């Protein structure tokens, strides 16, 4: 007997944008070119842009969710997952619009998706240091390393990059997570809930690219110690909420 032919998963590529008029045309053009190879569709979450981004988006054959005001990166990610699940996509790939995520890596994510071995395929800029790439700003690398190590120790995740936004999510399971972190602290909540839900996680090496070293986080997060404290507070709060479904050591040192 011949083996049954596995259908190609239905994949959505989701891109949050906020005032990306300098790069949005180039990024969407490249993403569309690669997406055509696997019939991927594109969703843009415009998080309250006040520049020419909305009018530029109208030139492209993409779906758009528009926030009337800036609601934050995490809120865009929540919308992305809900949209993908509601519209019946099997997977959603998130990527940024600032040219720090290469559209050329999309086929690698699709290859992992088609293997059906995981629920989350997370890009890592640190798992393969032999890849050509830019040096990370010292404070970003330090904070990423500290929190990645703490997540691994508490949750036994075994990841190398807690903050890479280039990811593939199995829509049916990830949309069921109770995600409500609306800012850049979103990954801290996501990792804890993914562990609590027993999701299967793997990493995929992607290039480390820093195009604009002047980009800011806003909301007081440009001060590194403040940013670290906010991210850690989110992680610890979520661990407390999910404690019954996490390893016992996850609560070490937490009241």
N, C-alpha and C positions, 0 to 999 in steps of 0.2 A: 504493500500500500504506500502511496505517496503521502508525505507529510502535508498537513493542511497549510495553506498559504496564510501567513500572518498579515493582517491588514496594517498598513502604515498608520501609526497613531496620528490623530488630528492635533496639530500643534499651533499654538498661538504665541507670537512673539510680542511681548509687552514692554513698552518703553516709557517710563515717567520722564516728563520734561518740565522745566521751569526756566523761562527766558533763555532758550537755546537757539536764538536766531542765527548765530554764527555757524552752527554745526548741523542743524536739523535736516537741511536738504541733503548734505553729503551722507549723513548717517542713514536716513531713510532710503536713499537711493541704493546704498550698499546692502542694507538689510533686505530690501525687496529683491535684489539680484540673487542673494543667497537663499532667501526663503522660497523663491520660485522652484528651486531644485527639489524641495520636499513638500510643496504645496502648503507652506506655512502662511498663516494670515497675521496681520499686524494690527495691534492696538496701541494707541498713544494715550497716556493719561496726562493731560495738560493741567498742571497743578497751579492754575491761576497766573499764567504768564502775562506780563504787562508790556512785553516788547512785540516784535513782529511775528513771534512764533505761531500764534493762532492763524494768521493769514497765510503763512508758509505751509502749515499743515494742510490747508485746503487744496493745495496743489497735488497732494499725494493720495493714492487709493488705500487709505487706512481708516480704521474706525477710531473715533476720538471720544474719550470721556473728558469733559472740561469741568474743573472746579472753578466756581466763581471767585474764590480767593485761595491763596496759598494755604493748604492744609497739611503739608508735610510729606516727606518721602514714605513714611510708614503707611499713611492713609492711601497713597497711590498704590502701594503694594497690596493692601487689603482689597481695593477696588479691582485690581488686576486678577487676583485669585477668585473673587466672587464672580466676575464677568466670565472668566474661563470656564468655571464649573457650570454656571447657569446656561452658557451657550453650548455646552456639550463637548468642549475640548478635552482631550486626554491629558495633554501637557501644556504648560506655559513656560516659556523661557523669558526671564527678565534680563534686561540690559540697559545701560545708561546711554544718554545721548550726547555725552561730552567728548566722544572719541577715545575714551579710555577702555572701552570694550570693543574688541575687533569683531566685526561681523563675519570675518573669515573663520572664526571659531565655531560658528553656528553648526556646521556639519558634524563637528566633533561631539557637540551636545546631542545632536539627533542620533548619532551612532550609539551613544550610551542609552538614550531613551529607548531605542529599538531593542536593546539588549534586555529590557524589562527587569533589571536586577535591583533597581533602587526606586525610592520615592522622591528623593532629592539628589540632583547632581549639582554640586556646588563648585563654582570656579575657585581656584586657588592660585594666587600670585606668588606663593612661597614654597609650594610643594616640589617644584623643579627649578632650582636656581641656575641651571644651565641654559634656560631659555633667555634669549636677549630681552632686556627690559630696562626700565628707568629705576634709579634708586628711589625708594620711598622716603618722603619727608620723615625726619627722625621721630617727631611726636606721633605721627600716624602709625609708624611701624612699631613703636614702643607700646602704644595703647592696644594695638591689634594683638601683639604678642602676649601682653599681660592678660587680656581678657580671653584670648584663645586658650591659653594655658589653664586659666581658672575653669573655663567651660569643660575642658577635657578632664581635669581632675575631679570636678564635681559630677559630671554626667557621663564620663567614659566615651566621649564623642570621637576622639582621635582625629580631629580636623587640624588643618594648618593655617586657615585663613577665615576668621569669623566674620569678616566685613566685606568680602567681595560680593558685589551686587549682581554679578553675572551668574545666573542659576537657572536650573530647570526644575520645575515642581510638578509632581503628579497632581493634577487639578482636583480629582475626586477626594483625595485624602487631605491635601493641604488647605482646601477651602473650608474644611470642617474645623480647623483650629480656631480657637477663640482669640483672635488677634485684634488688639485695640491700641497698640503703641503707634502713634502717628508721626513721630519724628525719626531722626537718624538712629535712635535707640532701638528701632524695630528688630534688627538682627538678634539682639539679646533676648527679646521675647520669643522670637521665632525658634531659636535653637533649643530653648528650654521646652517649649511646647512640642517641638518635633521629637525630642527625646521622650517626653512623657507619653506621646502617642505611639511610640515604638516605630517611628518611620525609619526606613532603610536609607542610609546616607552614604554617598561616595563623593570624592573630589575629582576634579578635572583640571589639569594644569592650564593656566591661561597667562598670557604675557602681562607683565606689570608695566602700565603706561600712565604717566602723569603729564597731561598736556598743559594745563593751566594751574600753576602753583599759587595763584592768587585767589582761587575759589574759596569761599567761606562756607561755614556750616550755619551761621546765624544762631539766633536764640541763645546767645551766650556760650555756644559750644566751641568757639574759636580759641578759648583759653583751654589748653590741653588738660590741666588738672580738673577743671570743671567738666569737660567732656568725659573724662574717665569716670568721674564720680556719678554722672547721670547714667552712663551706660551700665556701670556696676550696680547702681540702685535698681535699674530696671531688671537686670538679671536676677538679683536677689529677691525682688518682689515676686517675680514670676516663679522662682523656685519655691517660695513659700506657698504660692497658690497651687502648685502642681506637686507638692511634696509627696503625697500618697502614691504617686505614679512614677517617682524618681528613685534612683539609688539612695540608700540611707545616707551615704557620705555627702550627698548633694547639700544637706542641711548643716554640714560641719561649720561651726562658728557663727551660725545664723540663729537669731532668737526666734 
